[in-house]
Amino acid sequence: MRPCIQVDSQLILSINRVGAGYFKYVQFSHDKDALNQYFRQMTPNTGPFDINVISDAMSAVVDKSGPAVTVMHLPEIGIKGNTHFPLSDLNNVQMAGLVSKFLKEKDLQ
């Protein structure tokens, strides 16, 4: 028997900024085929989703990582509309530049 997996498109939109629609200024392609390919790459949640569990786990990882962690609010530096997959967004070259700069500044390249 195959498990029944339901997709909550509103949840996907809230988390990833694309899905049932697009957030304002989103940098993700509006092309139907690009969105279809994006969804094909997703792994569905097969259990309950708890944003607090995820947030607490990520905070613990950041705390253990030490000084090589930088929190950057992209709109504050003039970059708007990125999803949670910045290297898949239309401004991916700009995002790769930020990552490269960070790695160089931390002597991690």
Z-matrix of the N, CA and C atoms (Angstrom, degrees):
N
C 1 1.453
C 2 1.536 1 108.69
N 3 1.298 2 116.53 1 127.22
C 4 1.458 3 121.56 2 178.97
C 5 1.519 4 109.75 3 -83.18
N 6 1.352 5 116.46 4 141.04
C 7 1.468 6 118.59 5 178.18
C 8 1.517 7 110.88 6 -68.63
N 9 1.290 8 116.11 7 145.61
C 10 1.460 9 122.16 8 176.20
C 11 1.526 10 107.83 9 -88.52
N 12 1.313 11 116.36 10 117.31
C 13 1.460 12 120.97 11 -178.91
C 14 1.521 13 108.39 12 -112.48
N 15 1.304 14 116.06 13 122.30
C 16 1.452 15 120.79 14 178.30
C 17 1.519 16 109.27 15 -103.65
N 18 1.305 17 115.63 16 137.74
C 19 1.456 18 120.95 17 179.50
C 20 1.515 19 108.53 18 -100.19
N 21 1.309 20 116.43 19 124.99
C 22 1.457 21 122.33 20 176.20
C 23 1.529 22 107.30 21 -97.26
N 24 1.329 23 116.11 22 94.79
C 25 1.460 24 119.34 23 -173.95
C 26 1.529 25 112.34 24 -64.18
N 27 1.321 26 118.47 25 -27.98
C 28 1.462 27 120.41 26 177.18
C 29 1.524 28 110.32 27 -68.98
N 30 1.342 29 116.87 28 -39.96
C 31 1.457 30 121.05 29 176.73
C 32 1.525 31 109.75 30 -62.93
N 33 1.337 32 116.92 31 -44.38
C 34 1.467 33 120.70 32 178.55
C 35 1.526 34 109.78 33 -60.66
N 36 1.314 35 117.57 34 -43.33
C 37 1.468 36 121.19 35 178.25
C 38 1.518 37 110.61 36 -61.44
N 39 1.330 38 116.97 37 -44.27
C 40 1.462 39 120.70 38 -178.31
C 41 1.525 40 112.08 39 -64.13
N 42 1.319 41 117.38 40 -38.12
C 43 1.461 42 121.57 41 -177.58
C 44 1.521 43 111.78 42 -80.70
N 45 1.321 44 117.05 43 -47.65
C 46 1.464 45 121.72 44 -169.61
C 47 1.517 46 114.99 45 -101.74
N 48 1.315 47 117.15 46 -11.11
C 49 1.459 48 123.96 47 179.38
C 50 1.523 49 114.17 48 74.10
N 51 1.304 50 117.31 49 5.82
C 52 1.461 51 122.58 50 170.62
C 53 1.513 52 106.82 51 -137.72
N 54 1.302 53 116.89 52 156.87
C 55 1.461 54 120.11 53 -179.65
C 56 1.509 55 109.61 54 150.94
N 57 1.337 56 116.29 55 -106.24
C 58 1.460 57 120.91 56 179.91
C 59 1.528 58 111.03 57 -68.82
N 60 1.294 59 116.96 58 -13.29
C 61 1.457 60 124.08 59 179.22
C 62 1.511 61 107.96 60 -169.44
N 63 1.301 62 116.64 61 -159.84
C 64 1.464 63 121.15 62 179.06
C 65 1.517 64 109.44 63 -132.99
N 66 1.320 65 116.50 64 141.10
C 67 1.461 66 120.17 65 172.56
C 68 1.524 67 108.45 66 -69.77
N 69 1.305 68 116.11 67 154.58
C 70 1.461 69 121.69 68 176.17
C 71 1.525 70 109.53 69 -57.99
N 72 1.308 71 117.15 70 137.07
C 73 1.472 72 125.61 71 178.96
C 74 1.526 73 113.79 72 69.99
N 75 1.336 74 119.45 73 7.81
C 76 1.464 75 120.26 74 -175.38
C 77 1.532 76 110.65 75 -53.51
N 78 1.320 77 115.33 76 137.84
C 79 1.451 78 121.59 77 -178.70
C 80 1.528 79 112.40 78 -91.38
N 81 1.327 80 117.27 79 3.69
C 82 1.459 81 120.72 80 179.64
C 83 1.528 82 109.40 81 -83.18
N 84 1.321 83 115.84 82 143.95
C 85 1.464 84 120.92 83 179.82
C 86 1.525 85 111.17 84 -57.66
N 87 1.326 86 116.22 85 140.34
C 88 1.462 87 121.31 86 176.24
C 89 1.525 88 111.36 87 -91.93
N 90 1.318 89 116.73 88 4.30
C 91 1.453 90 122.45 89 179.36
C 92 1.532 91 109.86 90 -66.96
N 93 1.330 92 116.96 91 131.62
C 94 1.462 93 122.04 92 -176.76
C 95 1.534 94 111.40 93 -59.30
N 96 1.328 95 117.91 94 -41.00
C 97 1.467 96 120.74 95 -179.51
C 98 1.524 97 111.64 96 -68.03
N 99 1.330 98 117.76 97 -36.02
C 100 1.469 99 120.69 98 178.26
C 101 1.528 100 110.05 99 -65.18
N 102 1.325 101 116.52 100 -42.63
C 103 1.463 102 120.20 101 179.03
C 104 1.533 103 110.54 102 -65.56
N 105 1.329 104 116.79 103 -40.63
C 106 1.457 105 120.81 104 177.56
C 107 1.532 106 110.78 105 -60.45
N 108 1.326 107 118.02 106 -44.45
C 109 1.458 108 121.81 107 179.22
C 110 1.528 109 110.51 108 -65.03
N 111 1.312 110 116.31 109 -39.38
C 112 1.465 111 121.33 110 177.85
C 113 1.528 112 110.57 111 -58.54
N 114 1.319 113 117.12 112 -47.69
C 115 1.460 114 120.80 113 -179.43
C 116 1.534 115 111.77 114 -66.83
N 117 1.319 116 118.10 115 -31.12
C 118 1.459 117 121.17 116 178.86
C 119 1.532 118 111.20 117 -66.17
N 120 1.330 119 117.62 118 -24.50
C 121 1.459 120 121.94 119 -179.38
C 122 1.525 121 112.91 120 -83.57
N 123 1.310 122 117.11 121 -13.98
C 124 1.458 123 120.97 122 -175.00
C 125 1.521 124 111.84 123 -75.44
N 126 1.300 125 116.03 124 143.58
C 127 1.452 126 122.52 125 172.73
C 128 1.526 127 106.84 126 -100.57
N 129 1.312 128 117.94 127 122.22
C 130 1.470 129 118.79 128 -177.11
C 131 1.519 130 111.58 129 -70.37
N 132 1.309 131 115.51 130 149.29
C 133 1.461 132 120.50 131 171.38
C 134 1.517 133 107.09 132 -71.47
N 135 1.300 134 115.91 133 127.10
C 136 1.461 135 119.13 134 179.16
C 137 1.518 136 110.91 135 -106.53
N 138 1.322 137 115.67 136 7.85
C 139 1.457 138 120.92 137 178.24
C 140 1.518 139 109.10 138 -141.83
N 141 1.310 140 117.11 139 -173.22
C 142 1.465 141 119.79 140 -179.69
C 143 1.522 142 111.71 141 -65.71
N 144 1.311 143 115.86 142 148.51
C 145 1.461 144 122.70 143 178.94
C 146 1.519 145 107.78 144 -108.74
N 147 1.320 146 116.48 145 122.59
C 148 1.460 147 121.28 146 -179.79
C 149 1.519 148 108.39 147 -129.53
N 150 1.320 149 116.65 148 104.99
C 151 1.463 150 121.86 149 -176.64
C 152 1.525 151 111.87 150 -59.16
N 153 1.336 152 118.37 151 -32.12
C 154 1.463 153 120.95 152 179.68
C 155 1.525 154 111.89 153 -68.39
N 156 1.323 155 116.90 154 -37.85
C 157 1.469 156 120.52 155 177.35
C 158 1.527 157 109.10 156 -63.33
N 159 1.323 158 116.81 157 -44.93
C 160 1.462 159 120.99 158 -179.50
C 161 1.531 160 110.39 159 -65.17
N 162 1.317 161 116.90 160 -45.28
C 163 1.462 162 121.32 161 179.70
C 164 1.524 163 111.73 162 -61.59
N 165 1.326 164 117.22 163 -44.67
C 166 1.469 165 120.93 164 178.98
C 167 1.525 166 111.38 165 -63.91
N 168 1.330 167 116.45 166 -40.27
C 169 1.471 168 120.39 167 179.53
C 170 1.527 169 110.63 168 -65.17
N 171 1.323 170 117.39 169 -42.22
C 172 1.463 171 120.56 170 179.29
C 173 1.526 172 110.70 171 -66.89
N 174 1.305 173 117.61 172 -38.15
C 175 1.471 174 121.16 173 176.87
C 176 1.522 175 110.58 174 -61.74
N 177 1.322 176 117.06 175 -40.76
C 178 1.468 177 120.79 176 178.57
C 179 1.522 178 110.88 177 -63.90
N 180 1.335 179 117.30 178 -39.85
C 181 1.465 180 121.02 179 178.27
C 182 1.527 181 109.97 180 -64.53
N 183 1.325 182 116.53 181 -44.88
C 184 1.468 183 120.62 182 -179.96
C 185 1.527 184 110.06 183 -62.56
N 186 1.322 185 117.76 184 -42.44
C 187 1.471 186 121.18 185 179.63
C 188 1.523 187 111.75 186 -61.00
N 189 1.328 188 117.09 187 -37.42
C 190 1.464 189 121.07 188 -179.09
C 191 1.524 190 112.14 189 -77.38
N 192 1.330 191 117.13 190 -21.56
C 193 1.462 192 120.52 191 -175.32
C 194 1.517 193 113.50 192 -76.04
N 195 1.294 194 117.23 193 -20.59
C 196 1.460 195 120.26 194 176.22
C 197 1.516 196 114.07 195 76.43
N 198 1.337 197 116.00 196 -147.70
C 199 1.464 198 120.87 197 -169.82
C 200 1.525 199 115.13 198 -72.47
N 201 1.318 200 119.18 199 -6.40
C 202 1.460 201 120.57 200 -179.26
C 203 1.525 202 112.22 201 -86.50
N 204 1.323 203 117.07 202 19.12
C 205 1.462 204 121.37 203 179.73
C 206 1.519 205 109.05 204 -110.70
N 207 1.320 206 115.93 205 131.49
C 208 1.458 207 121.55 206 176.33
C 209 1.514 208 108.03 207 -130.09
N 210 1.315 209 117.23 208 126.64
C 211 1.460 210 121.38 209 174.60
C 212 1.517 211 106.63 210 -95.91
N 213 1.304 212 115.56 211 125.11
C 214 1.458 213 120.85 212 -175.97
C 215 1.521 214 108.65 213 -126.46
N 216 1.298 215 117.05 214 124.56
C 217 1.461 216 122.18 215 175.74
C 218 1.529 217 106.75 216 -94.97
N 219 1.310 218 115.51 217 102.56
C 220 1.460 219 121.13 218 -171.91
C 221 1.530 220 114.11 219 -55.53
N 222 1.339 221 120.34 220 -42.95
C 223 1.465 222 118.58 221 178.97
C 224 1.537 223 113.24 222 -58.50
N 225 1.342 224 116.83 223 -28.18
C 226 1.460 225 119.98 224 179.61
C 227 1.525 226 112.49 225 -70.37
N 228 1.341 227 117.15 226 -18.81
C 229 1.468 228 119.46 227 176.51
C 230 1.532 229 110.85 228 -110.46
N 231 1.340 230 115.58 229 19.02
C 232 1.462 231 121.26 230 173.45
C 233 1.521 232 115.94 231 86.92
N 234 1.321 233 118.95 232 12.08
C 235 1.464 234 121.82 233 178.89
C 236 1.522 235 107.88 234 -108.27
N 237 1.327 236 115.93 235 118.56
C 238 1.454 237 120.47 236 -176.96
C 239 1.518 238 111.17 237 -120.64
N 240 1.323 239 114.97 238 147.35
C 241 1.445 240 121.09 239 167.91
C 242 1.508 241 117.70 240 92.91
N 243 1.322 242 118.76 241 8.38
C 244 1.462 243 118.15 242 -179.09
C 245 1.517 244 111.98 243 -74.06
N 246 1.324 245 114.68 244 148.51
C 247 1.454 246 122.04 245 175.50
C 248 1.525 247 107.39 246 -89.85
N 249 1.319 248 116.29 247 -167.42
C 250 1.466 249 120.29 248 176.70
C 251 1.522 250 111.22 249 -87.05
N 252 1.312 251 116.48 250 9.87
C 253 1.453 252 122.83 251 177.26
C 254 1.526 253 108.12 252 -128.97
N 255 1.341 254 117.38 253 68.23
C 256 1.466 255 120.95 254 -170.40
C 257 1.526 256 115.05 255 -60.13
N 258 1.313 257 118.96 256 -25.37
C 259 1.458 258 119.31 257 179.59
C 260 1.524 259 111.91 258 -83.46
N 261 1.340 260 117.42 259 -2.48
C 262 1.466 261 122.04 260 172.57
C 263 1.522 262 111.03 261 -101.13
N 264 1.302 263 117.36 262 -6.50
C 265 1.461 264 121.59 263 -177.55
C 266 1.528 265 111.31 264 -80.35
N 267 1.315 266 115.72 265 165.07
C 268 1.462 267 121.23 266 -177.37
C 269 1.530 268 112.63 267 -63.54
N 270 1.315 269 117.55 268 -25.94
C 271 1.466 270 121.17 269 179.21
C 272 1.533 271 111.02 270 -100.12
N 273 1.332 272 116.34 271 36.20
C 274 1.462 273 120.95 272 -175.11
C 275 1.520 274 113.72 273 -63.17
N 276 1.323 275 118.82 274 -30.27
C 277 1.468 276 120.39 275 178.14
C 278 1.522 277 109.61 276 -66.76
N 279 1.322 278 117.22 277 -41.51
C 280 1.466 279 121.71 278 177.03
C 281 1.530 280 110.13 279 -62.65
N 282 1.338 281 117.08 280 -43.02
C 283 1.457 282 120.91 281 -179.85
C 284 1.531 283 111.19 282 -66.34
N 285 1.322 284 117.04 283 -40.70
C 286 1.471 285 120.49 284 177.26
C 287 1.519 286 110.41 285 -62.11
N 288 1.328 287 116.40 286 -35.34
C 289 1.463 288 120.26 287 176.70
C 290 1.519 289 112.09 288 -62.89
N 291 1.331 290 116.90 289 -40.30
C 292 1.470 291 120.41 290 177.55
C 293 1.523 292 111.43 291 -64.49
N 294 1.329 293 116.15 292 -42.36
C 295 1.466 294 119.87 293 178.57
C 296 1.521 295 110.38 294 -64.32
N 297 1.318 296 116.31 295 -43.88
C 298 1.465 297 120.79 296 179.75
C 299 1.528 298 111.21 297 -62.05
N 300 1.321 299 116.20 298 -42.15
C 301 1.472 300 120.92 299 178.50
C 302 1.531 301 110.11 300 -61.90
N 303 1.331 302 116.96 301 -44.13
C 304 1.459 303 121.63 302 178.95
C 305 1.529 304 110.58 303 -60.14
N 306 1.329 305 116.29 304 -47.81
C 307 1.467 306 120.38 305 -179.04
C 308 1.529 307 111.48 306 -61.26
N 309 1.323 308 115.35 307 -40.05
C 310 1.472 309 119.69 308 179.60
C 311 1.527 310 110.42 309 -66.73
N 312 1.340 311 117.03 310 -44.94
C 313 1.472 312 121.03 311 -179.89
C 314 1.531 313 111.78 312 -62.11
N 315 1.327 314 117.64 313 -32.30
C 316 1.466 315 122.58 314 -179.54
C 317 1.530 316 112.51 315 -91.87
N 318 1.346 317 115.16 316 5.29
C 319 1.470 318 121.54 317 -178.15
C 320 1.528 319 111.01 318 55.02
N 321 1.338 320 115.21 319 44.60
C 322 1.453 321 121.37 320 -178.41
C 323 1.528 322 112.35 321 -111.61
N 324 1.335 323 118.09 322 4.13
C 325 1.461 324 121.40 323 -179.05
C 326 1.490 325 112.05 324 -80.33
